[in-house]
Amino acid sequence: MVDGLQNGKPMALAKITREGLVTIAVLVAILWGCILGERVLSRHTTVETYRALRQIRYLKFKRRVEPASQPAPGAVSPLVRPVVG
């Protein structure tokens, strides 16, 4: 038959079995899981990056802080000599 009809009914060009449908569904679920996992991981790394940069800025600021007290003017510190033993 030229038009693809057999006994008046259309012929199926391809059939998908139940096992094939289950396999497709499982693979689609795995793919969506990977996509969602990648988004969560990307969001987490962005937050951690900002947290690390904020910590670096804090440590740089902390290093530039002046001492709380300075020695009184005219105070003589005791002479420190190296110990040779």
DRENKE-316709 format. One record per atom (N, C-alpha, C): x, y, z. Coordinates in steps of 0.1 Angstrom, whole numbers, plus 2048, in hexadecimal, padded with zeros to 3 digits. Layout:
N
XYZ/...
REM end
This chain:
85
8087F4800/800800800/80980C800/8058167F8/80D8227F6/80B82C801/7FF82D805/7FB83880E/7FD83481D/803829820/80682582E/7FA81F835/7EF81C82E/7E3816834/7E4807832/7E080083D/7DF7F183C/7D27ED841/7CA7E7839/7BC7E383D/7B47EF841/7B67FB83C/7AE80683F/7B380E84B/7BD809852/7C280F85F/7D081585C/7D2820863/7E0826861/7EA81D868/7F681C862/801814867/80981D871/80D81787C/81681E885/82481E880/82A829880/83882A87B/842825886/83F828892/84782489D/83E8228A9/8428188B1/83A8158BE/8448178C9/83F81D8D4/84781F8E0/8418158EB/84980C8F0/8448038F9/842809907/83C802910/83A80791E/848809924/851800922/85F801928/86680E922/864810915/86A81C90F/864829915/857829918/85183591E/85683792C/85782C934/85D82D941/86B832941/87382D938/881831937/882840934/87984592A/879853927/87585B933/86B85793A/86685F946/87185F951/879854953/88385495D/88F85D959/89285D94C/89D866947/899874948/88D878945/888885946/88988A954/88488195D/88588596C/893887970/89D87F96C/8AB88196F/8B088E969/8AC89195D/8B089D957/8AB8A995F/89F8A9963/8998B496B/8A08B5978/8A38AA97E/8AB8AA98B/8B88B1989/8BF8AE97E/8CC8B497C/8CB8C397A/8C18C7972/8BF8D5970/8BC8DD97D/8B38D7985/8B08DE992/8BC8DE99B/8C38D299B/8CF8D29A4/8D98DC9A0/8DB8DE993/8E58E898E/8E18F6992/8D48F9992/8CF906996/8D29089A5/8CF8FE9AD/8D19009BB/8E09019BE/8E88F99B7/8F78FA9B9/8FC9089B5/8F790D9A9/8FB91A9A4/8F79259AE/8EB9259B4/8E792F9BD/8EF92E9CA/8F39229CE/8FB9209DA/9099269D8/90F9239CD/91C9299CA/91C9389C9/91293E9C4/91194C9C3/9109529D1/90894C9DA/9079519E8/9159509EF/91B9459ED/9289429F3/93394C9EE/93294F9E1/93C9599DB/93A9679E2/92E96B9E3/92B9789EA/9309789F8/92D96D9FF/93196CA0D/94096CA0E/948966A05/956966A06/95C974A03/95697B9F9/95A9899F6/958992A02/94C990A08/949999A14/953996A1F/957989A21/961986A2B/96E98CA28/97298CA1C/97F992A18/97F9A1A1A/9749A8A17/9739B6A1A/9749B9A29/96D9B0A31/96E9B2A3F/97C9B0A45/9839A6A40/9909A4A45/99A9AFA41/9989B4A35/9A19C0A30/99E9CCA39/9919CEA3C/98E9DAA45/9939D8A53/9929CCA58/9979C9A65/9A69CBA66/9AD9C8A5C/9BC9C9A5C/9C09D8A5D/9B89E1A57/9BB9F0A57/9B79F7A64/9B19F1A6D/9AC9F7A79/9B89FCA82/9B7A08A87/9C1A0DA90/9C1A06A9D/9CCA06AA4/9CC9FFAB2/9C4A07ABB/9BFA01AC5/9B5A07ACF/9BCA11AD7/9C9A0FADC/9D0A18AE4/9DEA19ADF/9E4A25AE1/9F2A27ADD/9FAA2AAEA/A07A28AE9/A0FA2AAF5/A0FA39AF9/A0FA3CB05/A0FA4AB0A/A1CA50B06/A1BA5DB02/A27A64AFE/A31A66B0A/A3EA64B07/A48A65B12/A4AA59B1A/A42A4FB18/A44A42B20/A4FA3BB1A/A58A37B22/A64A30B1E/A62A21B20/A64A1AB15/A63A0BB16/A70A05B1C/A709FBB23/A7C9F5B28/A859F0B1D/A919F1B1F/A9B9EDB15/A9B9DEB14/A999D9B08/A989CBB06/AA59C6AFF/AAB9BDB05/AB89B8AFF/AB69A9AFB/ABD9A6AF1/ABC998AEC/AC298EAF6/ABC983AF8/AC1979B01/ACA970AF9/AD796FAFE/AE0966AF7/AE395AB00/AE094EAFC/AE2943B05/AEA939B00/
REM end
